[in-house]
Each structure stands twice: as structure tokens, then as C-alpha cells.
Amino acid sequence: MRREELEEDTDLVTISSDGKHLHLPHRTDHSRVRVSPTGVKSLGKADDLVRYLERHLKAVDVAAPSGDSTVFSRPPACFFYHSSVSIPVALVYAAEIVCLLTGAKPVVMTQYDTPSEKQWKAPLVRPLLRGLTALIGKNESCGLGMAVFRFGRDTSLVLFRENRRYLADALLPARQTQALHPVPYPDEAGDKERLQRDHHDQVYNSAWNGLVLGYPPRFVDMYCADFHNPLSVREKIDIARKARADLESTFAEQSHLPLVEIGAGLDAPLDTHSMSLLYDAVRV
């Protein structure tokens, strides 16, 4: 990533002198930071930021005490970054990719081309995707795979651990799932029966895909209950539970292909050589 592409975003992010904490300086206007707070230094290189995300997400992934069924597992780092609790919102999409690299997520989707938004415009996403594309294309043994899913005019890039390819293949609708937009898209001006079916399928597919991607059932249920469409909360919860039952039944028939939950230790991190290539990619 060239410096001019990083300037507006990373000038807002600083790292503590010990390298452990990120800070967002106070803004003097709505677009630029003119003064850095005492005790922090400018972040410098983009690859330093990727390394920071890698270390930070590993540190946040702390499991509950073993053997104590009364204690919920602490939510994986993925949940903290999705809600921008532990890192700046500008780095959420890059953090998701880093989780794939560290082995904490089996599949990552990036909304790459859609009329309304392009996820790759977020800081570090484009160079990371560029580096991963090159890595996968040149090194079949890197343990990563890639696919392109299209629905209408929208395109999502799907990255996955090769041993988890079956999870990417299980997403609904097949090879059409979009990262930021629940499919299908209801046609409000269309047939009423079809519209109701689309609203149902949005929730069903969201629940199915959330579980396939490794999110715990309680988080998937909460997401579906809050899903923005005309169905009642009760209807959405029932649909989500039906999707879960169907998914578990489907995977029970294929016992060699397990469902997984995201979190540190799910898969091995990329090897040192592959990570070095990616650090080089974000410095370009």
C-alpha cells in the first residue's frame, strides 16, 4: 500500500511506545489530526499495524477456566473487533483477514465489488487481499484457498483455510452469498408471496451461514432476532432455530466434515515465510 493511500487513515491511529496499545488522537476538525497526544508515537509502516493486529487479537482470545461449565467462554477476539470495542472501527475489516491468517477464523468474506460499498477500501484490506491472491496463486501449499461469489451486481471475495473449503461450499445460497448483504434481496414492489419467502430466506440463510462461519449459536440467535425485516421476533427466532436444526442434521450425515467455532487455536497460523510475504505486500 502506498503512503498516500494510508495517509488519511493511519494518521488517525497511533501506537503506544511499548507497542502494545493503539490510540485514537483527539481530532481538531472532522477530517485530520494535527497534534498527537503525549506518550504515543506515529505508527509508521503499514506492516507494523498488521503485526499489531496479529498480536492484539491473539491476546484478546482468552478461554474460560477449563472444567467449569458454569462459566461462559469469553467471546473470541472476532466479536470484540466486529463491534469495534477493542480496535478502531477503521481496522475492523483488516482484523477479520488477520484472524484468518492466525487460524482463528476458517472462512472470511470481503464485499469486493458492489454499487453501495466496497469493503476493500478500508485501511490495509486492499494490500492484504493483493498479497493473499499472489500467495495463493504462487504457492499451492500455503493452506489457503479463494473463491468469488456473485449475486446480481454484487461480488464477494471468499478466502478460506483449504482444510475448511467445505464450509465455504456450504454457504447459502451456493456461491452467491455476500459479505455485507443478506441474500436474497427482497423485491418490495414484487409478488407478495415471493416477498414473504425472501424475508424468510434472509433470516434462514443468515442463521445457517453464521453457524457455518463459526459464530456461536447464542450470537447467531441474537443477530437473527434483531434482523431488520417485517417478520416478528418470534418468527425470526423460529426460522433461525430451524436453520440450525437443518444444518446440524446435514453435517451429522457427513461426520468427517465438522462444524467449528471461531477462536484462537482453531487452525495453525500461516508459516513464517508466508507471513513475511504478506508483510512485504502491505509495505508496497
Secondary structure as UniProt FT lines:
FT   HELIX           3..10
FT   TURN            11..12
FT   STRAND          14..16
FT   TURN            17..18
FT   STRAND          22..23
FT   TURN            38..39
FT   STRAND          40..42
FT   HELIX           46..60
FT   TURN            66..67
FT   TURN            69..70
FT   HELIX           77..82
FT   TURN            83..84
FT   HELIX           89..91
FT   HELIX           92..102
FT   STRAND          107..113
FT   HELIX           119..121
FT   TURN            123..124
FT   HELIX           125..138
FT   TURN            140..141
FT   STRAND          144..151
FT   TURN            152..153
FT   STRAND          154..161
FT   HELIX           162..164
FT   HELIX           165..170
FT   TURN            174..176
FT   TURN            188..189
FT   HELIX           192..212
FT   TURN            213..214
FT   HELIX           217..225
FT   HELIX           233..252
FT   TURN            255..256
FT   TURN            264..265
FT   HELIX           272..283
//
